[in-house]
């Protein structure tokens, strides 16, 4: 198969690309390497995963932007599956620059869906969404503090939040709004055009090759700050 991974030089995307490369599939990594710039950090870190993936001969590295509709359509035309991980990922950045956040997360996702819809290959599309689409609704569920973790008090949610849990009408933040727009579009393209799609509403993921900073990737940031003896700032009332 030919697998297209948008945002393939990012944390999640690079692991997706490596997973399929190890299975022997042909992989296209599509990334504009803008994450450090969006977060206001040195760009040198943005190349780490890109350089890391060069070891795989069956990964093709393509520099491009999902906001460029014609470019993504051309790259996606032979794909059997599109794993859409490319995004503006920080709430703080969305508050500072909501237009860029919207153009990447909402318009960029629309471009990916259109590329899939117009492709003769009829690829499936997997969209990496976020728990932010629930707005403040998820925070209304009571939880129990255990020795090493928190658990939802309501037995209905003992295995996590189900697919039919309601999203909120507001309180998403611009980032949550833009990701929610993409989330709904992915679902509707399946309903309206018969596209094969799936949505993962991910939260607080962490692991190897993550570019963890204070604004985003906070589990990694806590570890980095501790190792480097840097202060950790807690925002809000610490309850969530």
N, C-alpha and C positions, 0 to 999 in steps of 0.2 A: 504494500500500500504506500501511497504518498501522503504524508502527514504534514500539514501546515500549522506551525505554532506561532501565532502572533505574540509579540512580547517575549519571544523565545530566549532573549538574553537576560530576562528578569529572573527572579528567584523561582517562582512556580514554573514559568515557561521553560527555563533551562533544565529543570528536572523532568518535565514532560518530554522535551526533546531528547534528553539522554535515555529515558526509559524506552522510547520507540526505536532509537538508534541501536540500543543493545539488543532489541528484538529483531534487528535486521531490516527494519522498514526504512524507506527513504524519507528524510525529514527536511523540511524547509523552515529555517528560523528567520522570522521577519521582525525586525526591531529597528527603531530609530535611535536607540541608545541615549534617550533624553532624560532618564529618571533622575540622575544626579542634578542635572540642570533644573528640573522641575522642583526638586526639593531644596535647591540652593546649596548643594555641596560640590566638592571637587569632582570633575568628570572622570578622573582616572579609575575610580571604582566601577564605573559603568562598563568598562571594557573587560572586567574580570571574567564574567560568565561567557561572554563572546569568545574570548581567547581560550577559555577552558573547553568549549565545544569544538574547537578546531581539530581536536585529536580524533574526532569521528569522521571517517571518510564518507559516510552516507548522510552527513548533515551538510546542507547547503546554507550558507549564511548570506542573507539578503538584507541590506540596509534600506529601510523604507518606513513610511509613516501611514498608519491606518486612516488618517484624515485625507489621504490621497486616494480617492475612490478608484481612479483608473489603474493606479499602481497595484492596489490590493486585488482588484479584479483580475489583472493579468497574472499575478503570482498565484492566485487561488484556482485558476481555471483547470488545472490538472490534479487538484487535491481530492483525495477520497474522504478526508476528515480535516476539519479546521478546529483546533483547540485555541480558543480566543482568550488569551491571558493578558494581552496588551491593555494598559489602562493608566490613568492618573490615579495614584493609589493613596494619597494622603488627604485627610480631612482638612488639615491646616492649609495645604496648597489650594484646595477648592475654595476656602474662605478668602484667601488672598487674591486668587485669580479664577473666579468662577467661569469665565468664558472659555479659558483653555481647558479647564476640567470638563465642561460640557462638550466641547468640540472633540476631545479625545474619547471620553466615555460614552456619550450618547451618539454623536455623529459618526465616530469611528466604528462603533458597534453596528450602526445602520449600514455603513459601507461594507463591513464584513458579511452581513446578512444578504445584502444585495449581490455581492460577489458570489455567494453560495447559491442564491436563487437563480442567477443568470448562468451558472456553470452547467455544462452538459453532463458533468460527473455526478451531480446531485449529492454533494458531500454532506455528511452530518456535521453539525456545529455544536461544540461544547462551549458554554459561556461561563467564565469565572465571575460570579456575582459576589455579593457581600451580605452579611447580616444587617448592614445599615438599611437595607430596603424595608425592614420591619419598623423603622423609626423608633419611637419610644414605646411601642406596644410590648416588645420583648422585655423591657425593663419593668413592666408592671407585674410580671410573674414573681411570686414570692420564692425565695431560695433559702436553703439550709446551709449553714456553715459547718463543714466537717473538718476533721483534723488537717487534711492536706488539700481539700478542694471544696468548691461550692456545688450543691446539687439543687435542682428545681424541687420545690416542695410539692408541687402538683404532680401526681402519679402519671397524668396524661403525657407529661414531658420527660419521663425518666430516661427515655432513649434519645432525647433531643427535640428540637423544634420540627414539627411535621410540615409537609408541603402545603397543607391547607391553613396554616397559621396566618392570620390576617396581617397585611401590611398597614402602615399608618397613613393618615391623610396628610401629615406634615411632620416636622421635627426630624427630618432625615439628614440635614446639612446639605450644602450643594453637592458634595461627593455622593451622599446617599441618593439624592435626586437623580444625578446623572447615571449612576449605576442602576438605579431602579428603572429608568427609561430604557436602558439597554436590556435589562431583565425582561420587562414586559414585551419589548419588541421581539426578543428571541422566542418567547412563548407564542406570540401572535403570528410570527412567520411560520411556526409549525401548524397552527390552527388554520391560517388563511391560505398558505401556499404549499402545505404538506411537507415542509422542510423537516428533516430529522434533527431535532435539537434536544439539548439537555442543559440544565442550569445548576451550577453548584453555588450555594450561598455560603461562602467561606468566612471564617473569622479567626483572627489571632493565630494564623499558621506560622510556623517557625521551623528552621532547620539549616542544614549546610548551604553555603553560598548565598545566604540572605544578606542584603545590604540594609542592616538594621540601624535606624537612626531614631532620634527622639520622637519625631513626628509620625513615623510609620515603621512597623516591624519592632514593636516595643519589647517583646520577649527577648529578641536578640540584643536590643539596646540595653536592657537591664543587665544582661550578662557582660556585654562590652564595657558598660560603665563601671560595673563592679570590678572587673579585671584591671581596668585602667584607673581605678580610684576616682571616678568622676561623679559629680552629684547627680541624683535622680530626682526629678521634679514630679510630684504627684498633683494632677489637676483635678478639680471637683471635690466631692466629699469622700472619695476613696471607696465608695460602696459598690461601684460598678467597674 
